[in-house]
Amino acid sequence: MNFFRGVMGGQAAGPQPSGAETIQKLCDRVASSTLLEDRRDAVRALKALSKKYHMEVGTQAMDHLINILQTDRSDSEILGYALDTLYNIICNDEEEEQDENAQKQADDLGAQFTDKFIQDPEHVTLLLTLLEEFDFHVRWPGVKLLTALLKNQGAQVQGIILVSPMGVSRLMDLLADSREVIRNDGLLLLQQLTKGNAAIQKIVAFENAFERLLDIITEEGSSDGGIVVEDCLLLLLNLLKNNSSNQNFFKEGSYIQRMKPWFEVGDDNSGWSAQKVTNLHLMLQLVRVMVSPVNSPGATASCQKSMYQCGLLQQLCTILMATGVPADILTETINTVSEVIRGSQVNQDYFASVNAPSNPPRPAIVVLLMSMVNERQPFVLRCAVLYCFQCFLYKNQKGQGEIVATLLPSTIDANSISAGQLLCGGLFSADSLSNWCAAVALAHALQDNLTQKEQLLRVQLATSLGKPPVSLLQQCTNILSQGSKVQTRVGLLMLLCTWISNCPIAVTHFLHNQENVPFLTAQISENLGEDERLVQGLCALLLGICIYYNDNSLENYTKEKLKQLIEKRIGKENFVEKLGFITKHELYSRAAQKPQPVFPSPEQMLFDHEFTKLVKELEGVITKAVHKSSEEEKKEEEVKKTLEQHDNIVTQYKELIREQDAQIQELKEQVASLSSQNDQLQATITQQLSQIQQHKDQYNILKLKLGKENQSQSNSQGDSSQVNGLQTEELTQLREEVEELRKQHTLLQTQLSDKDALINTLRSEGTQTADESAGGPGNAELLKELEALRSQVQSQSAEITQLKTERQELLRRAEAAPSETVPSSDSSLDASKIAQLESRLAAQTSETERLREEMKSLSESRADLQQQLASATSTVAILQTEKAKLQTEVQESKKEQDDLLMLLADQDQKIHSLKQKLKGLGETVEDEDDLDARDQTDDDDEEEEDEDED
């Protein structure tokens, strides 16, 4: 223990060891001690020495300390000592009084130790794992150590954390820690973690960072909060700046609405604390990040709309018009309002309606312009007002018209100060900065607005009593010729270039003054100093615009004469060289970077952002226009005319195509309506066909039922004559229907008698053929014979039935009394009776044979008739086809004839069925005939025996 007393400051005998030796012994003790307490004491001693012996502890003890983190995870105390020691090695924030060189050396040393620590990525992963420990003595030094690593080697540590599983999520859990020290240091850690790494920024945002940070800001008192609110705002800026994904997520999550309460300031704005100023400044920057001009136009417009709808813009305008607001907050608020209204018509209209709380009330625009042209106001405030005015007029033709209207004679109100009066006052004041700001502001009122450029030509100024008024254009050129300050002349030249560009009428007005062109050529041709080069370049640009947009309405200053003047007085190459002075100026590229006018000093305030766009657009075309000859210009004019003609033709064709498209669309609509009607009709037809089919099925079922009933009646009665009679009645009925259809057909043919002779001949032939085939006398005679045969068959059937009955009776008697002795007289009687019956049966059989032969002959005759009928039917069908081709009215007749043919075919089928039934009847009779024949043979034998006895 004497050793530790010596290390910790106790008295020990003998010479004291050096710091390096002590550190070496402590490192050996950490590496070799088996007792946890010894290792803990050694690490605690190293922690105490790490602040004084920064390099020695880092060089000798870092590996041992990392080993402690890996092996002694169960003891939180030794872990805390080890983490604190590593933090002291890597971070050198204790020595505050050292000079810059010593501080730089300490920073370099910390960076070297950081590199050594992160050589193995597992060390950072181990540190992330230790942050999951809830123990304060482990988590807090772990947070500070990781923050120091990120400060020294941010990109490398970010890469390791990014690929570590759940690395960012573990760090996000620090914001939920109930101990404010850890939570606040966690904010500092996340600030370092999210710097310049879009991937980590996205992960942090989607780990619900916005919700947690806004909750912390609210809990800490918003703008009245302390340093914690500032840290939260800095972290929010890291997450949102130049990160479109997070900006969209912030907007879609309705977090913009939660920003409005931050800007609710009371009437008493005195005594703002430095922390409140810092917090509100960061809050305004956060709003500007969401609507920055460098963002995509769609995202910016969406955020601007949300800020207006939730009342955030109204709240900012309240701060803008409030009293007692610190100057830097007022300046940043003006810049914020500028970007919230830039390019948004709704927001610009609202801003135009805002009035300052003065008596009488004045528009906010007028109050801001008063500050811009007041040379006693701070420079940054005047720049902010100019930016606000530019944003108000950006893509706002309505606002441009309102500003220009305040300069026109018909709208000037002598009792009130207008924006136009303030701009004119600033344009011609003794302060060069006011001249420049007013000229640029007025140029923005004319930007891309031909109407206002022409309207501004009407503005007349009263210079002094007793002298006639001069135009604003003329007054600007007069001030130029007087040789004022460079800043004033640059502002006026930018105004004139913007004014007459793309406006031939303004070019004519400018050239109409005989002094303007000689002044410009003199300025360009002189060899002046460095300060005047920019003025020469702008004069060259103005003269080039007069050439390029010249409509040749002035005979003395046509395009050709101006180019000849340049060639004689200046020289084309010299003119182009002077024109190039503009873009070569060091302040030109700075102004071209972003719309906001930011200048280190008033003397460097020379270029406007929108004017740099105009120079870039016109420099090339002016150079070409100066070098072109008159012939080339004529060719170009001819080409332009040809292109215009082509454009007119294309326009006409476009209009024709539009009309045809409209007609096609109308026809498509008609087709669609007709198609829907057709579908409805088809559905109706389908429904009706289904109903007809149902009726047909019902009719067939009823017909089958009727046929079965008739058949059952015939079978129960055993009388085939009734069947034949029923068929005869049906045939008679069908014949009547055929006759009726034939009459209808004849009537239709009579109605077509006024047609040509060919149709009449075909009709008469069809009628004759149909009459011969359907109603000939031979057919009637056959039918009569068939009727007579049927009646004979019926009588024969009745007799056969009677004989069968008597026979059955005899058989029954014979079976009832087989054993009884029959007297001979009865036997002879029965024998004679049987003989008689057999003779009668034989006669019937022969008669039946004769009838069968006659039926066969009738069947053959009927087959011939059927062939004739089929021939006649085909002839009628041909005639009907020819008539259908000649006259559509015959189609109905054809249908009726087809119906007739169908009925005749049905009749043939019925006759065929009748034949089958007769054949069936004949077969039955044939069985009985065989029996009668045998009985007749017995009777003949008995008669022969009687004759022999006699």
Secondary structure, 3 states (H helix, E strand, C coil): CHHHHHHCCCCCCCCCCCHHHHHHHHHHHHHHCCCHHHHHHHHHHHHHHHCCCHHHHHHHHHHHHHHHHHHCCCCHHHHHHHHHHHHHHHCCCCCCCCCHHHHHHHHHHHHHHHHHHHCCHHHHHHHHHHCCCCCHHHHHHHHHHHHHHHHHCHHHHHHHHHHCCCHHHHHHHHHHCCCHHHHHHHHHHHHHHCCCCHHHHHHHHHCCHHHHHHHHHHHCCHHHCCHHHHHHHHHHHHHHCCCHHHHHHHHHCCCCHHHHHHHCCCCCCCCCCHHHHHHHHHHHHHHHHHCCCCCCHHHHHHHHHHHHHCCHHHHHHHHHHCCCCCHHHHHHHHHHHHHHHCCCHHHHHHHHHCEECCCCCEEHHHHHHHHHCCCCCCHHHHHHHHHHHHHHHCCCHHHHHHHHHCCCHHHCCCCCCCHHHHHHHHHCCCCHHHHHHHHHHHHHHHCCCHHHHHHHCCCEECCCCCCCCEEHHHHHHHHHHCCCCHHHHHHHHHHHHHHHCCCHHHHHHHHHCCCHHHHHHHHHHCCCCHHHHHHHHHHHHHHHHHHHCCCCCCHHHCHHHHHHHHHHHCCHHHHHHHHCHHHHCHHHHHHHHCCCCCCCCHHHCCCCHHHHHHHHHHHHHHHHHHHCCHHHHHHHHHHHHHHHHHHHHHHHHHHHHHHHHHHHHHHHHHHHHHHHHHHHHHHHHHHHHHHHHHHHHHHHHHHHHHHHHHHHHHHHHCCHHHHHHHHHHHHHHHHHHHHHHHHHHHHHHHHCCCCCHHHHHHHHHHHHHHHHHHHCHHHHHHHHHHHHHHHHHHHHHHHHHHHHHHHHHHHHHHHHCCCCCCCHHHHHHHHHHHHHHHHHHHHHHHHHHHHHHHHHHHHHHHHHHHHHHHHHHHHHHHHHHHHHHHCCCHHHHHHHHHHHHHHHHHHHHHHHHHHHHHHHHHHHHHHHHHHHHHHHHHHHHHHHHHHHHC
